[in-house]
Amino acid sequence: MTYEEALKQKKESVKNADQSVLNLYHILISPENTKESVDFIDHYLKNPDSCNDESCKKFSSSDNYQIVSIRKEDQEV
């Protein structure tokens, strides 16, 4: 799907998600290409605060994206 379609789908997913899901998972727009997706996710996980939805565009060689959920690392309280 295009970036615009992925953004719309992500917003719907976040809106409809249970709060426990949002607490446990990052919901991301990621390149559809597997290698590009892995590169983007690795970059994201190193510093999530430095990324936004458009960050995935830097890793994509096409306008094909997907929505992925990545389990958040356990945080000590």
Number of C-alpha atoms within 10 A of each C-alpha: 14 14 20 11 12 20 19 11 16 19 12 11 14 14 11 9 11 10 10 8 13 16 10 14 14 18 19 20 25 28 30 20 15 10 12 18 20 15 15 22 20 12 16 18 15 10 9 12 8 10 14 11 14 12 15 22 18 10 19 19 11 12 12 16 22 19 16 17 14 12 13 13 10 7 5 4 3
